[in-house]
């Protein structure tokens, strides 16, 4: 299986994941600080959406770099299925 080789893409994905890492540390602090269930669950929802977004971006990057323009319909179908999955 191929990997992410474009340096601009790598930096973008790493930056996004570092932000998510900060969100996780923030959640840990919220639990340690005895914040309410509601506040914690709201932040967990935001974290889940952030991870989903990175996953979608990585899948899009893979398809753009590994599928040809002739596969445009298949690319759209894959993205629709992925959206339903997550």
C-alpha positions as CSV (number, residue, x, y, z in Angstrom):
1,X,0.0,0.0,0.0
2,X,1.2,3.5,-0.8
3,X,2.0,6.1,1.8
4,X,1.7,9.9,2.1
5,X,4.9,11.2,0.3
6,X,4.0,14.8,-0.5
7,X,5.7,17.0,2.1
8,X,3.0,19.7,2.1
9,X,0.3,17.0,2.7
10,X,2.4,15.4,5.4
11,X,2.8,18.7,7.2
12,X,-0.9,19.5,7.0
13,X,-1.9,16.1,8.4
14,X,0.7,16.2,11.2
15,X,-0.5,19.7,12.1
16,X,-4.1,18.6,12.3
17,X,-3.2,15.6,14.4
18,X,-1.1,17.7,16.7
19,X,-4.2,19.9,17.2
20,X,-6.2,16.8,18.0
21,X,-3.5,15.8,20.5
22,X,-4.0,19.1,22.2
23,X,-7.8,18.5,22.3
24,X,-7.1,15.1,24.0
25,X,-4.9,16.8,26.6
26,X,-7.6,19.3,27.2
27,X,-10.2,16.6,27.8
28,X,-7.8,14.9,30.3
29,X,-7.6,18.2,32.1
30,X,-11.4,18.6,32.1
31,X,-11.8,15.1,33.7
32,X,-9.1,15.9,36.2
33,X,-10.7,19.2,36.9
34,X,-14.0,17.5,37.5
35,X,-15.9,19.4,34.7
36,X,-19.5,18.4,34.0
37,X,-20.4,15.4,31.9
38,X,-22.1,17.7,29.5
39,X,-19.0,19.8,28.9
40,X,-16.8,16.7,28.5
41,X,-19.2,15.1,26.1
42,X,-19.4,18.2,24.0
43,X,-15.6,18.3,23.7
44,X,-15.6,14.5,22.9
45,X,-18.0,15.2,20.0
46,X,-15.7,17.9,18.7
47,X,-12.8,15.6,18.9
48,X,-14.6,12.9,17.1
49,X,-15.5,15.3,14.3
50,X,-11.9,16.4,14.1
51,X,-10.7,12.9,13.7
52,X,-13.4,12.1,11.1
53,X,-12.3,15.2,9.2
54,X,-8.6,14.1,9.1
55,X,-9.7,10.6,8.0
56,X,-11.7,12.1,5.2
57,X,-8.9,14.3,4.1
58,X,-6.4,11.4,4.1
59,X,-8.8,9.3,2.0
60,X,-9.4,12.1,-0.4
61,X,-5.6,12.6,-0.7
62,X,-5.1,8.9,-1.4
63,X,-7.8,8.9,-4.1
64,X,-6.5,12.1,-5.8
65,X,-2.9,10.6,-5.9
66,X,-3.8,7.0,-6.8
67,X,-6.9,7.1,-9.0
68,X,-7.2,8.7,-12.4
69,X,-9.7,11.2,-13.6
70,X,-11.4,8.3,-15.4
71,X,-12.4,7.1,-11.9
72,X,-14.2,10.3,-10.9
73,X,-17.6,8.5,-10.5
74,X,-16.0,5.8,-8.3
75,X,-14.2,8.4,-6.2
76,X,-17.5,10.2,-5.5
77,X,-19.2,6.8,-4.6
78,X,-16.3,5.9,-2.3
79,X,-16.6,9.3,-0.5
80,X,-20.3,9.0,-0.1
81,X,-19.9,5.5,1.4
82,X,-17.1,6.7,3.7
83,X,-19.4,9.6,4.9
84,X,-22.1,7.1,5.8
85,X,-19.6,4.9,7.6
86,X,-18.3,7.6,9.8
